[in-house]
């Protein structure tokens, strides 16, 4: 059954776009929180009472004392005073507040639209999936934070990646919903073909490695490009005895896993550039204006993304540059979203 006969109001369509922007903002704030080392500043997850930040000196000191019990404080930030703590607290608090605001933006209009029968069962199902994965993302986020409150002074890289991938999945469901609600379809002779799903699959794998890069702080180990400290393949990967399963989990003290992750991340970046050039060459004469728009956006974003990646590597001093790091994450996310919008725009007609 097609969706061509289903009409959604302008209010609903704008509401969905706002929801997507809010989801993107949540991922970006997560990146800022990570890059500023703020993610472990709030050691409790109070869904209701946590909405209100500390309001006086006593409350701030209580929150700071809780932070002082964490490995991050003892091993990295023992020099912090209250003003330093307030800075990292702000980003984590804002990150969590954004989730709450996002929930209200979804929940209250959703209830109103259902009561007034402005949305059908299809849209209810789609939005349920968005909300489900958003909730799973939040749950994984707290599991991730807890992994950094015992022994290690930062969160587990694999749990961070799970948190990130669940957030991406929620965004994908929202993108699919928007494409259907706006009746994305293609009136030209071009069809999606197999290349675009493969392209999306490779990009998804690249996003997984991006999460691992962030969690392992892998970008800090190789600060040169196009080589990796003088080698195309990092020297630690040349030694067969290093290829052990335990070295993939022992990333805090041994360079093997960060080297492997960054090496694969770079190779996938080159592969995505190849895919993009091929995609542009194949679809450049497409008659659909919407598809052509997304194709151009994809092409621009991939080269911006590559440039940002190189700038990050060449400007690490001593950590990832905040602006470049945040923009790299944002552009990568927009590239991923644009691929889906391009794919959906090539359908002959949206289907339920």
C-alpha positions in Angstrom: 0.0 0.0 0.0 1.5 3.4 -1.0 1.5 6.5 1.0 0.6 8.8 -1.8 -3.0 9.2 -0.5 -1.9 10.1 3.0 -1.6 13.8 3.8 0.0 15.1 6.9 -0.4 18.7 8.1 2.4 21.3 7.8 2.5 21.3 11.6 3.3 17.6 11.8 5.9 17.9 9.1 7.6 20.7 10.8 7.4 18.9 14.1 9.2 15.9 12.6 12.0 18.1 11.2 12.4 19.7 14.6 12.6 16.2 16.1 15.4 15.3 13.7 17.3 18.5 14.4 17.0 17.8 18.1 18.3 14.3 17.7 21.3 15.6 15.7 21.9 18.2 18.4 21.9 15.5 21.0 24.7 13.6 19.2 26.7 16.8 18.7 26.3 17.6 22.4 27.5 14.1 23.2 30.6 14.8 21.1 31.3 18.1 23.0 30.8 16.3 26.3 33.3 13.7 25.3 35.9 16.1 23.9 35.8 18.4 27.0 36.0 15.4 29.3 32.7 16.3 30.9 30.8 13.0 30.6 31.7 11.7 34.1 31.1 15.0 36.0 27.6 13.9 37.1 27.8 10.6 38.9 24.0 10.1 39.4 21.1 9.6 37.0 18.1 11.3 38.6 15.4 11.5 36.0 13.2 14.1 37.8 15.4 15.8 40.4 18.4 15.9 38.0 16.5 18.4 35.9 17.5 21.1 38.3 21.2 21.9 38.6 23.0 22.9 41.8 21.6 26.3 42.9 23.9 27.3 45.8 27.4 26.8 47.1 26.4 23.9 49.3 24.8 22.0 46.4 27.7 22.7 44.1 30.2 21.5 46.8 28.1 18.3 47.3 28.2 17.6 43.5 31.9 18.3 43.4 32.5 16.0 46.4 30.8 13.2 44.5 33.0 13.8 41.5 36.1 13.7 43.7 35.3 10.0 44.4 35.7 9.1 40.7 38.8 7.6 39.1 38.8 10.5 36.6 39.3 13.0 39.4 42.0 11.1 41.1 44.0 10.1 38.0 43.4 13.1 35.7 41.7 16.1 37.3 43.0 16.2 40.8 44.1 19.8 40.2 40.5 20.9 39.6 38.9 23.5 41.7 35.1 24.3 41.9 35.2 26.6 38.8 36.9 23.9 36.7 34.3 21.4 37.9 31.4 23.8 37.0 32.7 23.9 33.4 32.6 20.2 32.8 29.4 19.9 34.8 27.7 22.4 32.5 28.3 20.3 29.3 27.1 17.0 30.9 24.1 18.7 32.4 23.2 20.4 29.1 23.6 17.1 27.3 21.1 15.4 29.7 18.8 18.4 29.7 18.6 18.3 25.9 17.4 14.7 26.2 14.6 15.8 28.5 13.6 18.6 26.3 13.6 16.2 23.3 11.3 13.9 25.2 8.8 16.7 25.9 8.9 17.9 22.2 8.1 14.4 21.2 5.7 13.4 23.9 3.3 16.3 24.3 2.6 17.0 20.6 2.4 13.3 20.0 -0.4 12.9 22.6 -2.2 15.9 21.2 -2.0 14.6 17.6 -3.2 11.2 18.6 -6.2 12.6 20.5 -7.1 14.9 17.6 -6.6 12.0 15.1 -4.0 14.0 13.1 -1.7 11.0 12.7 -2.4 7.5 11.5 -1.3 4.1 12.7 1.7 4.1 10.3 3.2 7.3 11.8 2.5 6.0 15.3 4.5 2.8 14.6 7.4 4.8 13.1 7.6 7.2 16.0 7.4 4.4 18.4 10.6 3.0 16.9 12.2 6.4 17.2 11.3 6.7 20.8 12.2 3.1 21.6 15.8 3.5 20.3 16.1 6.9 21.9 15.2 5.3 25.2 17.7 2.5 24.5 20.3 5.2 23.7 19.7 6.9 27.0 20.0 3.5 28.9 23.2 2.7 27.1 24.5 6.1 27.9 24.1 5.5 31.7 25.7 2.1 31.3 28.6 3.8 29.5 28.9 6.5 32.2 29.0 3.8 35.0 31.9 2.1 33.2 34.0 5.2 33.8 33.1 5.5 37.5 35.1 2.4 38.6 38.8 1.9 38.1 39.3 3.6 34.7 39.1 7.4 34.4 37.1 7.3 31.2 34.2 5.3 29.7 34.5 1.9 28.0 35.1 2.4 24.3 32.8 -0.4 23.3 30.0 0.8 25.5 30.4 4.3 24.1 30.2 2.9 20.5 27.0 1.1 21.4 25.6 4.3 22.8 26.5 6.1 19.6 25.1 3.4 17.2 21.8 3.3 19.1 21.5 7.1 18.6 22.2 6.6 14.9 19.5 4.0 14.6 17.0 6.3 16.2 18.0 9.0 13.7 17.7 6.6 10.8 14.1 5.7 11.8 13.3 9.4 12.0 14.8 10.0 8.5 12.8 7.2 7.0 9.6 8.7 8.6 10.3 12.1 7.3 11.0 10.8 3.8 7.7 9.0 3.8 5.7 11.9 5.3 7.1 14.2 2.7 6.4 11.6 0.0 10.0 11.4 -1.3 9.8 9.6 -4.7 11.5 9.6 -8.0 9.8 10.4 -11.3 12.9 9.8 -13.4 14.1 6.6 -15.0 16.9 6.1 -12.4 16.5 3.5 -9.7 18.5 3.1 -6.4 20.3 -0.1 -7.5 22.5 -2.2 -5.2 25.4 0.3 -5.0 23.6 2.7 -2.6 22.7 0.1 0.0 26.3 -1.1 -0.1 27.5 2.5 0.2 25.2 3.0 3.2 26.4 -0.2 4.8 30.1 0.8 4.5 29.2 4.2 5.9 27.5 2.5 8.8 30.6 0.4 9.5 32.7 3.6 9.3 30.4 5.2 12.0 31.1 2.2 14.2 34.8 2.7 13.8 34.3 6.4 14.5 32.7 5.5 17.8 35.7 3.2 18.6 38.1 6.0 17.5 36.5 8.3 20.1 36.3 5.8 22.8 39.9 4.6 22.5 41.2 8.1 21.9 42.9 6.5 18.9 43.4 9.8 17.1 46.0 10.9 19.6 48.5 8.2 18.7 49.2 9.0 15.1 49.5 12.7 14.3 50.6 12.6 10.7 48.9 12.2 7.3 48.8 10.5 4.8 51.3 8.3 6.7 50.9 7.0 10.3 54.1 8.1 12.0 56.1 7.3 8.9 54.3 4.1 7.9 51.3 3.4 5.7 50.5 0.5 8.0 51.4 1.2 11.6 54.5 -0.6 12.8 52.7 -2.3 15.7 50.4 -4.0 13.2 53.4 -5.6 11.4 54.1 -7.9 14.3 52.0 -11.1 14.2 52.4 -11.7 18.0 50.3 -8.5 18.6 47.3 -9.9 16.8 45.6 -11.3 19.9 42.0 -10.9 21.1 43.1 -9.5 24.4 44.9 -6.7 22.7 41.5 -5.4 21.4 40.3 -5.0 25.0 43.7 -3.9 26.4 43.5 -0.6 24.5 44.2 1.6 27.6 47.8 0.4 28.0 48.8 -1.0 24.6 48.7 0.8 21.2 47.6 -2.2 19.0 43.8 -1.6 19.2 44.0 2.2 18.7 46.4 1.7 15.7 44.2 -0.9 14.1 41.1 1.2 14.6 42.6 4.3 13.2 44.1 2.4 10.2 40.8 0.9 9.3 39.0 4.2 9.8 41.4 5.9 7.3 41.0 3.1 4.8 37.2 3.3 5.0 37.4 7.0 4.5 39.2 6.5 1.2 36.7 3.9 0.2 33.8 6.2 0.9 35.4 8.9 -1.3 35.6 6.3 -4.1 32.0 5.4 -3.6 31.0 9.1 -3.6 32.8 9.8 -6.8 31.3 6.7 -8.5 27.8 7.7 -7.2 28.2 11.2 -8.5 29.3 10.0 -11.9 26.5 7.5 -12.1 23.6 9.8 -11.0 24.9 13.2 -12.1 22.4 13.4 -15.0 19.4 12.4 -12.9 16.3 14.4 -13.7 14.8 14.5 -10.2 15.7 17.8 -8.6 15.4 16.4 -5.1 17.7 13.5 -5.8 20.2 15.8 -7.5 20.2 18.1 -4.5 21.0 15.3 -2.1 23.7 14.0 -4.5 25.4 17.3 -4.5 25.2 17.6 -0.7 26.7 14.1 -0.3 29.6 15.0 -2.6 30.3 18.3 -0.8 30.1 16.7 2.7 32.5 13.8 2.0 35.3 16.2 1.0 34.6 18.5 3.9 34.7 15.5 6.2 38.0 14.3 4.8 39.5 17.8 5.2 38.3 18.0 8.8 39.8 14.5 9.6 43.2 15.6 8.3 43.0 18.9 10.2 42.3 17.0 13.4 45.3 14.7 13.0 47.6 17.6 12.2 46.4 19.8 15.0 46.4 17.5 18.0 48.0 19.5 20.8 47.8 17.7 23.2 44.2 16.6 22.6 41.6 16.6 19.8 40.9 20.3 18.7 37.4 20.9 20.0 36.0 22.8 17.0 37.5 20.4 14.4 36.4 17.4 16.5 32.8 18.5 16.9 32.5 19.5 13.2 34.0 16.2 12.1 31.3 14.4 14.1 28.5 16.7 12.8 29.5 16.5 9.1 29.9 12.7 9.4 26.4 12.5 10.8 24.9 14.8 8.1 26.7 12.7 5.4 25.1 9.6 6.8 21.7 11.2 6.9 22.0 12.6 3.4 22.8 9.2 2.0 19.5 7.9 3.4 17.6 10.9 2.0 19.2 10.4 -1.4 18.3 6.7 -1.3 14.7 7.4 -0.3 14.4 10.0 -3.0 15.1 7.4 -5.7 12.1 5.2 -4.8 9.3 5.2 -7.4 6.9 5.7 -4.6 7.0 5.5 -0.7 5.5 2.3 0.7 4.0 1.5 4.0 
